[in-house]
């Protein structure tokens, strides 16, 4: 019987020891769906994660706005505070694996009545103690404390990645809002020109009506177009105010003394962003990195819960002095010491220890599902933006063609009007059509810029080697980096 127990003991211990984490297979396609495959140009082969935001967003006014936001945005401050809290928690968990030395200095006095004293006289007992020692230091033979420390470390790294996600989202949102402001400036100017043309057309219609050359229906129609143009300007001004308020909110303060910016047409469209393969791109995203670190943390908690089944060995030791009074404590030579090892393990706890394992396993399953969901959402986001980029390029080509045709038509109508073979009303109609086509082209151009800003974020722009990871490396980087893998389904060491 005894040899059998010795043979089963290693198997029992092995079942309770920690295991390695295998990254779940990525539930995404190997290629982007709905996107025409292409090869990156030689001068545009860098992934977005290696393109700094200043190199991508080159407008000096936009750069200043982003800088202000990174210094003052409240969401970013909250993320930074959470990072500091996670760093502190990790630091606390690391100290649990180290012996804590305590110092104690005590003075005790006890008095006994005569009937309790062997001498028949009242007795006073005095004692002074001074000691330095280690109290309840756990020998981490089964890596229980190590697993708890790993769990806290990965939770910290997940928080660090989450902070980078907030930072990247803020940069993208500032750029999108800025492009909206540029669009509204140009559309508002064209709407004013449109109102001016419609007012002139209404004046001509009213004059023709008074002279009997136009009906009241035509005149009322012209007046309705004037009011519609005024309503459009009011709507654009309201949208402009909303965009300005949103920008102030994102910045965290009112921006002042900003440099001159570039017009909408002079903005960079996509900076040569090339998506690459999903397996390469998704691992560059900080939100995917955060989900993976949370999974690592949950797996380490499972290992710690399993180790709770194994014996816990505690050491308590001390060395000090003892005397009858504090005055003679350090001169008495009364050395005292103690050494108290102990071992405990759960034998019957009504399933409490197993419940801890079950709880940790359930939380790990949640982390697995959230990791896979993050991968799927990331894939869909990038695929949607890539498909939109292709569609917007074609829409932009059509819109520019329409605007060019309407501009040529307007020039022809003006020449014919000057020759006296066409009425001024026809010229006004042609100019309104040209302004409408130009506004459509401006809207599509803004959509292209916004798509580029969102794609920069979706591809993990500028976040492959962030400065913030320096502190994380000092704490001990994860056993295997998530950046640069060729597969999303490899083993995590």
N, C-alpha and C positions, 0 to 999 in steps of 0.2 A: 504493500500500500504506500509506504513512504517513498520508494523510488518513483512510483507513478506520480505522486504529488510534485516531486522535483522535476519530472518531465513536463508536467502541465503548467508549472509556474512560469517558464519563459513564454509559453503561448499566451497565458493570461496577461502577462505584462506587455507583450507585443501588441495585443488587441487594444490595450489602453493607451499605448504610446501615440504620439502625433503622426499624422500622415501628410504627404505632400498634396498640394492642390493642383488639380488638372483643370486648366481653363476650359470652360464649356465650348463646344464647337459653335462658331458664329452662325446664327440663323439668317444669313444674308447671301445674296448671289455673289458670284465671283466677278461679275462685271456690272457696271451701272446700267439700270434698265431705262429704256427710252432715250438713250444718248448714243449718238453716232461715234463708234470707236475711232480714236485718232492717236497719233504719236506726238509727243511734245516737241516743239521746236528746240533746236540746240541751245539757243540763248534763253529758253524759258522752261528749263527742266527742273528748276528748284521747286520743292514742295512748298505749299503755302505756309507750313509750319516754320520754315526757315526764312520767311520774308518778314522783316520787321514792319510794324505798322507805319512807321515814318517813311519807309521805302515804298509802301503800297499807297498810302494816302499822302500825296505830295502837295496838296493845296496848303499854303502856309497858314491861312486862316483856319482851316479845318484842323491842322496840326496843333495850333494853339488851343482850340476848343477841346481837343482830346486831352491835351496836357492838363488843362484846368480841371476837366472831369476826373482824371486819374488822381488828382490831388484832393478833390473836394466831394466827390459823389458819396452819398451816405450808404448806398448799398455796398459799395466797395469797402467802406470803413467797417461795416458790419462783418463782411467776409474776412477782413484783416483781423478783427477782434476774435472771430471764431477760430481763426488759424492760431492765434496766440493761446487761446484756451486749449485747443487740441495739443499744442506744443507742451503746455504745462502738464496736461494729463499724461502725455507720454513720458515726460521727465519724472513724474511721480511713480509711474509704473516701473521704470527702470530701477528706482531705488529699492523696490521690494526684493530685488535679487541680491542686494548687498547687505552685509551686517551693519546694524545700527548700534553704535556705542553710546551707552547712557552713563551719566554720572549721578551719584546719589550721595547726599549728606544728610544724616538724620540724627536727632537727639530724642531719646525716649526716657520718660520718668514714670515710675510706678511706685505707689505707696501701699503697704500691707498693714492691716491692724494687728494688734498683739496676739489675738486669739488664733490668727492664721500663721503666725511666725513660729518657727521651732524654738527660737530663743525666748519666746514669751514677751518680747518687746516689739513695739512698732518698727517696721522695716521699710526703707526706701531703696528702690533699685533704679540705678541710672546706667544708661548705655549710649555711647556715641558711635556711629558707623559712617564710614566713607568707602565708596566702592565705584569702580569702573567696570562695566561689563556689557555683554551682548545678551539681549533679551529675546528669546523665541526666534532665533535665526533659522529659517527653513533651508535645508539642503535640497536644492532643486534637482534631484536625481532624475525625475521623470519630465523635466522641462515644463512643469505646470506654470511656474512664474514666468518662464521664458515665453511661453505661448501667450500669456496675458500681456506681456510687454510687447510682443509682436502685434497683437491685436490693437493695442494703443498706438503703436507706430504706424500701422497701416491706416488707422482712423485719422491720424494726423496727416499722412500723405494724401488721403482722400480729401481732407479739408483744404489742403494746399492746392490740389487740382481744382476743387470747387471754386476757390478764390480766383484761379486763373480763368475759369469759365465765366465768372462774373465780369472780370476785367475785359475779356475778349468780347463778350456780349455788349458791354458798355461802349467799347470802341466802335463796334459795328452800328449800334443804335445812334450814336452821335453822328456818324457819317451819314446814315440814312436820313436823319432829321435835317442835317445840313443840306443834303441834296434836295429835300422837299422844300426847304426855304428858298433855294436858288430857283427851283421850278416855279414856285409861287410868284417870285419877283418878275420873272419873264412872262408868265401867264397874266399877271395883273397888268403889266404894261400893254400887252396885246389886247386885253379886255377893254382897257381905256381907249385904245385906238378903234376897237370895234364899236364902242359906245359913240365915239365921235363920228364915225361913218354913218351909224344908224340915225343919229340926230340930224345929220345933214340930209340923209335920205328922207327923213320924216318932214323936214322943212320944205324940201322940194315937192313932196307929195301934198303937203298942205297948201302950197302955193298953186299947184296944178288943180287941186280940188276947188280952191276959191275962184280959179279962172275957168272952171268947168271942164278941165281936161282929165280929171281923175274922180273916181267914185269915193263915197264915204267909206266903203269897205276897204279899199286900198289904203286910205289914210289911217283908218283904225288899225289895220294890220301893221303899218309902219310904226305907229305909236306903240303897239304891243311889243315889237322888236326892240324898241328903245327901252321899255321897262324891263324886258328880259335881260338886256345887257347890263342895266343898272343892278338888277338882282344878282347877276353873276359876279359883279364886282364886289357887292356886299358879302356874298358867300366866300369869295376868295380872301377878302380881308379877315373874315372870321377864322378861316382855316389858317391864315398867316399868323394871326394872334395865337391860335392854339399851338402851332408849331414853335413859336417863340417861347411860349410858356413851357412847353415840353423841353426845349433846349435848356432853359434856365433850371428846370428841375433836374435834368441829367447832369448839368454842370455842378450843381450844388451851390451856385452863387451867380450873381449877375456878371457877365463877361464885359470887360472894358478894355479899351485901347487895343483892339484886335487889328492885325495886319490886313492889308487888302487881300481879298480872295480872288479866285478865278471864276469866270463865267461857267455856266453849265456845260457849254460845248467844249470848254477847254479842260474838263475834268478827265482823269484817267478812267477808262471803262472797266478793264479787268486786270490790268497789270500782268498779263500773261499767265494767269492762273491755270494750272493744268491739274486735273483731279487725281490722276494716277489710278492705281487699283484699290478697290475697297479695303483689302487686307492691309494695305499700307496707309491709307488715308485715315481710316477709323481709329487706328492706334495712335494717331497724332493728336486726336481731340482730347482736351482736358476733361470733358465730361465722361468720356469712355474710360480714361485713366482713373477718374474718381470712382466710377462704378466698380472697376476692377480692384482698386485698393479696398473698397468696402467689402468686396467678396473675400479678399485676403484676410481682412480683419475678422470677418465672421468665421472663416475656416480656422483661424488661430484660436478663436473662442471655443470652437468645437474640440480642438486638441486639449485646451486647458480643462474643459469639462470632463473629458475622458480621463485625464490624469488625476482627477479627484478620486477615482476608484483606488488608486495606488497608495501605499503607505506614505504618510507625511512625517518626515523626520525633522524634529526641532532641537536646536541646541541653545541652552542657556548657560552662560558662564560669567564669572565675575572674579575680580581680585580687589581687595581693599584692606582697610584697617578697622579695628574695633577697640574701644576703650570705655572706661567708666564715665569719661567727661570729654567735652570738646577741647578743653584746654590741653589735655594730655593725649589727644587722639593721634597726633603726628609724632609724638615722642615716646609712645609706649612700646613700639615695636610689636604690637599685637596684630600680626598679619592674619587676614581672613580670606578665604577663597571658596568658590563653589563651582561645580560643573554638573549640569543636569541635562543629559540627552533624553529625548523622549520620542516615541513613535506611536502614531495613531492611524487608523484607517477605518472607513465605514464598513460595518458588518451588517447592520439592519437599521435602515433609516426611513422605512416606509416608502421607498422609491424616490427619496429626495435627490440623491445623487444622479440616478438615472433620469429623473425629471430635468435636471440641469443639462444633461446631454441632449435630451429630446428638444428642449427649448433652444439650445445652441444650434442643433441641426435644422430646426424649423427656420431660425433666423438666417442660417446659411442658404437654405432653399429660397428664401425671399430675396437674398442678395444675388443668387444665381439668376432668378427670374428678372430682377431689376437690371442686372448686367446685360442679359440678352435683349431686354426691352430697349435699353439705351443703344445697343448696337443697331437694332432694327430702326429705331427713330432716327439715329444718325444717318443710316443708309438712305432712308426715305427723304430726309432733309436735303442731303447732298444730291440725290438723284433728281428731286423736284427742281432744285436750283439749276442743275445742269440742263435739264430739259427746258426750263424757262429761259435760260441764256440763249439756247439755240432758237427758240421761238421768238424771243425779243429781237435777235439779230435780223430775222426775216421781217418782223413787223417794222423794225426801224428802216429797213431798206424800202419797204412799201410806203411808209409814211413820208420818207424823204422824197421819194419819186412823186407822190401826190402833191407835196408842197412845191416841188420844182415845177410840175405841170401847171398848178394853179398860179404860180408866180409868173410863168411865161404867158399864161392866159390873161392875167391882170395887166401885164405890160402891153399886150396886143390891144386890149380894150382901151387902155389909156391913149395909145397912139390913135386909135380910130375915133375916140371922143374928141381929141384935139383936132382931128380932120373934119369934125362935124358930122360924122356918119353914125355915131352911137351916143345915146343919152348918158348923162352922168349917173343916173340910177343904175344902169347896167354895170358901170365901173364900180360903184359902191357894192353891188352884189358880188362882183368878182373879188373885190378886196376882202369882203367878209369871208368868202370861201377860202381865200388864201390864208387869212388869219386863223380860221378854224383848223386848217390842215397843219399850220405851223404849231398851234397849240397841241394838237395830237402828237406831232413829232417830239415836242418838248416833253410831254408826259411819258412817252416811250423811252426817251433818253434818260429821264429820271429813274424810270423803272429799271433800265439797264444798270445804272450806277448803284441803285439800291440792291439789285441782284448781285452785283460784284461785291458789295460790302457784306452781304449775308453769306455769300459763297466763301469769302475770306474767313469769316467766322466758322462756317461749317467745316472747312478744311483744316481747322486748328491753326489759323494764321498767327505766325510769330510766337508760338507757344511750345516749340519743340525743346528749346533750351532756355527757359525763362530764368531771369536772375533770382527769382524767389526760391528756386530749388537748391540754391547753395546751402541754406540752412537745413533743408531736408537731408542733404548728403552728409552733413555733420552729424545728424542723428543716426545715420546708417541707412543707406539706400536699400530699396527692396532687392531681394535676391536676383531678380531678373527684370531688366528694364522693359517697359511696355513699348518703347519707341524703337522702331527699326525691325520688328519681326516681319517675316514673310507670311506668317500664318496666324490666324486668330484662334487656332485650336491646339496650341502647343502646351506642354506641361510647364507649370510654374514651379520652380525649384523651392 
